[in-house]
Amino acid sequence: MNTKIVNLSLPKNLLDMVDEAAKAEYRTRSELVREALRQYVGREKFSKLTTSLREFAAQQGFKPEDVNRLIKEYRAEKAS
């Protein structure tokens, strides 16, 4: 793994919680923080994607109730 060392500042109470969680999961502090950042970045990407898809759907006139029907139609088309 290509890694770089970074320094960051955390309030003592947050660092204590990180250390507690890391100990409970038998992980290092670094492993725990890396995983937390991966999840955060992933959620942000997912949030941006869903926002874009909602905007596209609204522009196309799709409604939430259309989703299941469109999925079934797409799958049926692919299967044939």
Backbone as ProteinMPNN parsed JSONL, in Angstrom:
{"seq_chain_A": "MNTKIVNLSLPKNLLDMVDEAAKAEYRTRSELVREALRQYVGREKFSKLTTSLREFAAQQGFKPEDVNRLIKEYRAEKAS", "coords_chain_A": {"N_chain_A": [[0.856, -1.176, 0.0], [0.633, 2.15, -0.897], [1.479, 4.672, 1.107], [1.125, 7.764, 2.927], [2.267, 9.773, 5.528], [0.295, 11.72, 7.635], [-0.471, 14.574, 9.583], [-2.849, 15.423, 12.019], [-5.164, 17.361, 13.881], [-7.033, 16.626, 16.741], [-9.738, 16.928, 19.028], [-9.183, 16.054, 22.446], [-11.147, 14.399, 23.628], [-12.38, 13.238, 21.389], [-10.247, 11.85, 20.243], [-9.817, 10.033, 22.311], [-12.177, 8.536, 22.076], [-11.779, 7.435, 19.536], [-9.506, 5.867, 20.013], [-10.569, 4.084, 21.9], [-12.523, 2.764, 20.338], [-10.867, 1.623, 18.382], [-9.334, -0.123, 19.953], [-11.35, -1.851, 20.893], [-12.027, -3.097, 18.529], [-9.764, -4.377, 17.839], [-7.918, -3.033, 16.202], [-5.545, -0.788, 14.691], [-5.102, 2.678, 15.481], [-4.696, 4.113, 13.12], [-5.774, 2.347, 11.174], [-8.468, 2.385, 11.88], [-9.155, 5.109, 11.519], [-8.582, 5.383, 8.77], [-10.545, 3.651, 7.69], [-12.876, 4.969, 8.549], [-12.651, 7.369, 7.11], [-12.731, 6.362, 4.481], [-15.367, 5.401, 4.404], [-16.771, 7.803, 4.807], [-16.022, 9.319, 2.512], [-17.041, 7.632, 0.55], [-19.805, 7.734, 1.146], [-20.295, 10.425, 0.579], [-19.762, 10.53, -2.189], [-21.77, 8.779, -3.062], [-24.009, 10.219, -2.251], [-23.832, 12.512, -3.877], [-24.115, 11.297, -6.371], [-26.735, 10.208, -6.171], [-28.175, 12.555, -5.931], [-27.708, 13.731, -8.437], [-28.926, 11.78, -10.052], [-31.579, 11.983, -9.19], [-32.179, 14.585, -10.047], [-31.92, 14.236, -12.825], [-33.965, 12.33, -13.242], [-36.2, 13.853, -12.528], [-36.121, 15.812, -14.531], [-36.692, 14.209, -16.697], [-39.229, 13.552, -16.165], [-39.863, 11.403, -14.554], [-41.307, 9.613, -11.836], [-41.169, 8.631, -8.339], [-42.693, 6.268, -8.097], [-42.391, 5.129, -10.566], [-40.02, 3.745, -10.674], [-39.731, 0.897, -9.966], [-41.218, -0.257, -12.058], [-39.763, 0.587, -14.319], [-37.318, -0.691, -13.849], [-38.096, -3.389, -14.022], [-38.923, -3.444, -16.711], [-36.495, -2.875, -17.987], [-34.908, -5.093, -17.205], [-36.397, -7.164, -18.372], [-36.092, -6.55, -21.051], [-33.307, -6.902, -21.348], [-33.145, -9.616, -20.855], [-34.351, -10.789, -23.018]], "CA_chain_A": [[0.0, 0.0, 0.0], [1.361, 3.415, -0.964], [0.927, 5.51, 2.165], [1.786, 8.996, 3.352], [1.961, 10.127, 6.915], [-0.314, 13.045, 7.783], [-0.736, 15.002, 10.959], [-4.107, 16.132, 12.171], [-5.502, 17.73, 15.264], [-8.339, 16.162, 17.199], [-9.98, 17.187, 20.442], [-8.795, 14.894, 23.251], [-12.266, 13.474, 23.829], [-12.574, 12.494, 20.152], [-9.13, 10.907, 20.146], [-10.096, 8.972, 23.277], [-13.207, 7.671, 21.496], [-11.131, 6.699, 18.444], [-8.66, 4.844, 20.62], [-11.462, 3.085, 22.496], [-13.107, 1.972, 19.253], [-9.788, 0.844, 17.781], [-9.002, -1.205, 20.89], [-12.468, -2.794, 20.914], [-12.047, -3.819, 17.252], [-8.42, -4.92, 17.624], [-7.337, -2.322, 15.067], [-4.726, 0.357, 15.065], [-5.754, 3.978, 15.303], [-4.631, 4.438, 11.689], [-6.743, 1.525, 10.445], [-9.813, 2.868, 12.181], [-9.349, 6.415, 10.878], [-8.661, 5.135, 7.318], [-11.862, 3.099, 7.378], [-13.873, 6.029, 8.73], [-12.532, 8.296, 5.982], [-13.236, 5.654, 3.291], [-16.83, 5.397, 4.471], [-17.237, 9.182, 4.616], [-15.85, 9.675, 1.106], [-18.007, 6.817, -0.196], [-21.155, 8.291, 1.344], [-20.377, 11.698, -0.145], [-19.884, 10.2, -3.619], [-23.096, 8.214, -3.258], [-24.968, 11.314, -2.097], [-23.768, 13.33, -5.09], [-24.678, 10.505, -7.456], [-28.183, 10.131, -6.045], [-28.711, 13.889, -6.228], [-27.681, 13.865, -9.902], [-29.947, 10.899, -10.623], [-32.903, 12.563, -8.897], [-32.364, 15.726, -10.942], [-32.152, 13.69, -14.159], [-35.29, 11.721, -13.252], [-37.186, 14.939, -12.519], [-36.098, 16.412, -15.864], [-37.327, 13.261, -17.617], [-40.618, 13.385, -15.756], [-40.066, 10.168, -13.799], [-41.759, 9.741, -10.449], [-40.67, 7.488, -7.549], [-43.453, 5.046, -8.365], [-41.974, 4.584, -11.866], [-38.737, 3.058, -10.56], [-39.861, -0.559, -10.072], [-41.679, -0.585, -13.408], [-38.649, 0.782, -15.243], [-36.344, -1.76, -13.604], [-38.659, -4.623, -14.6], [-38.871, -3.315, -18.161], [-35.08, -2.97, -18.386], [-34.485, -6.486, -17.033], [-37.083, -7.98, -19.373], [-35.448, -6.239, -22.337], [-31.992, -7.535, -21.341], [-33.3, -11.071, -20.838], [-34.808, -11.282, -24.33]], "C_chain_A": [[0.899, 1.236, 0.0], [0.749, 4.371, 0.061], [1.767, 6.758, 2.379], [1.366, 9.255, 4.78], [1.406, 11.55, 6.927], [-0.496, 13.331, 9.26], [-2.091, 15.679, 10.984], [-4.355, 16.387, 13.644], [-6.906, 17.253, 15.583], [-8.512, 16.594, 18.647], [-9.679, 15.908, 21.236], [-9.932, 13.907, 23.411], [-12.552, 12.653, 22.566], [-11.468, 11.458, 19.969], [-9.327, 9.742, 21.117], [-11.147, 7.999, 22.729], [-12.64, 6.833, 20.348], [-10.295, 5.567, 19.019], [-9.48, 3.726, 21.259], [-12.035, 2.166, 21.429], [-12.044, 1.082, 18.609], [-9.439, -0.352, 18.662], [-10.091, -2.271, 20.886], [-12.506, -3.653, 19.643], [-10.697, -4.436, 16.909], [-7.788, -4.344, 16.355], [-6.373, -1.27, 15.596], [-5.568, 1.612, 14.884], [-5.798, 4.326, 13.811], [-5.649, 3.647, 10.878], [-8.161, 2.042, 10.647], [-10.092, 4.188, 11.468], [-9.432, 6.253, 9.361], [-10.036, 4.631, 6.926], [-12.954, 4.157, 7.515], [-13.843, 7.008, 7.563], [-13.03, 7.658, 4.69], [-14.766, 5.69, 3.263], [-17.391, 6.792, 4.229], [-17.168, 9.576, 3.141], [-16.847, 8.901, 0.239], [-19.423, 7.345, -0.069], [-21.327, 9.595, 0.584], [-20.531, 11.462, -1.644], [-21.281, 9.68, -3.92], [-24.164, 9.307, -3.189], [-25.001, 12.197, -3.344], [-24.382, 12.595, -6.274], [-26.195, 10.456, -7.374], [-28.832, 11.483, -6.309], [-28.774, 14.104, -7.738], [-28.763, 13.014, -10.545], [-31.355, 11.426, -10.365], [-33.196, 13.738, -9.82], [-32.665, 15.25, -12.365], [-33.561, 13.106, -14.264], [-36.381, 12.791, -13.291], [-37.266, 15.608, -13.888], [-36.801, 15.524, -16.879], [-38.796, 13.019, -17.285], [-40.901, 12.098, -15.005], [-40.494, 10.491, -12.376], [-41.244, 8.537, -9.672], [-41.398, 6.177, -7.852], [-43.109, 4.411, -9.714], [-40.76, 3.658, -11.76], [-38.864, 1.541, -10.738], [-40.293, -0.986, -11.466], [-40.532, -0.474, -14.408], [-37.573, -0.294, -15.073], [-36.83, -3.063, -14.219], [-38.593, -4.582, -16.125], [-37.439, -3.486, -18.671], [-34.603, -4.418, -18.307], [-35.122, -7.39, -18.067], [-36.448, -7.778, -20.747], [-34.085, -6.92, -22.43], [-32.093, -9.053, -21.441], [-33.703, -11.611, -22.21], [-33.795, -11.134, -25.423]], "O_chain_A": [[1.819, 1.342, 0.812], [-0.383, 4.825, -0.112], [2.954, 6.798, 2.056], [0.232, 8.981, 5.171], [1.969, 12.459, 6.316], [-0.656, 12.42, 10.073], [-2.436, 16.425, 10.068], [-3.819, 15.708, 14.52], [-7.841, 17.447, 14.805], [-7.545, 16.625, 19.408], [-9.902, 14.804, 20.739], [-9.712, 12.697, 23.339], [-12.929, 11.486, 22.669], [-11.734, 10.321, 19.581], [-9.036, 8.595, 20.778], [-11.022, 6.785, 22.896], [-12.982, 5.659, 20.206], [-10.376, 4.431, 18.552], [-9.116, 2.553, 21.165], [-12.039, 0.944, 21.585], [-12.303, -0.088, 18.325], [-9.269, -1.465, 18.165], [-9.789, -3.464, 20.876], [-12.963, -4.796, 19.675], [-10.511, -4.958, 15.81], [-7.205, -5.068, 15.548], [-6.386, -0.915, 16.774], [-6.605, 1.598, 14.221], [-6.825, 4.78, 13.306], [-6.311, 4.198, 9.999], [-8.948, 2.124, 9.704], [-11.158, 4.358, 10.876], [-10.256, 6.904, 8.72], [-10.631, 5.108, 5.959], [-13.858, 4.227, 6.682], [-14.893, 7.431, 7.079], [-13.678, 8.325, 3.883], [-15.375, 5.974, 2.232], [-18.385, 6.944, 3.518], [-18.132, 10.103, 2.587], [-17.426, 9.456, -0.695], [-20.162, 7.4, -1.053], [-22.386, 9.844, 0.008], [-21.341, 12.121, -2.296], [-21.905, 10.082, -4.902], [-25.108, 9.313, -3.979], [-26.074, 12.582, -3.809], [-25.086, 13.195, -7.086], [-26.877, 10.64, -8.383], [-29.932, 11.542, -6.859], [-29.774, 14.598, -8.258], [-29.442, 13.459, -11.47], [-32.225, 11.325, -11.23], [-34.313, 13.883, -10.318], [-33.549, 15.788, -13.031], [-34.268, 13.347, -15.242], [-37.371, 12.646, -14.008], [-38.357, 15.935, -14.355], [-37.433, 16.019, -17.812], [-39.513, 12.36, -18.038], [-42.063, 11.73, -14.833], [-40.097, 11.502, -11.798], [-40.911, 7.517, -10.276], [-40.789, 5.107, -7.86], [-43.497, 3.272, -9.976], [-40.505, 2.87, -12.67], [-38.173, 0.962, -11.576], [-39.786, -1.974, -11.997], [-40.357, -1.353, -15.252], [-36.988, -0.75, -16.056], [-36.058, -3.767, -14.869], [-38.245, -5.578, -16.758], [-37.207, -4.165, -19.672], [-33.966, -4.914, -19.235], [-34.466, -8.291, -18.59], [-36.287, -8.73, -21.51], [-33.739, -7.461, -23.481], [-31.233, -9.7, -22.039], [-33.424, -12.767, -22.526], [-34.06, -11.509, -26.565]]}, "name": "protein", "num_of_chains": 1, "seq": "MNTKIVNLSLPKNLLDMVDEAAKAEYRTRSELVREALRQYVGREKFSKLTTSLREFAAQQGFKPEDVNRLIKEYRAEKAS"}
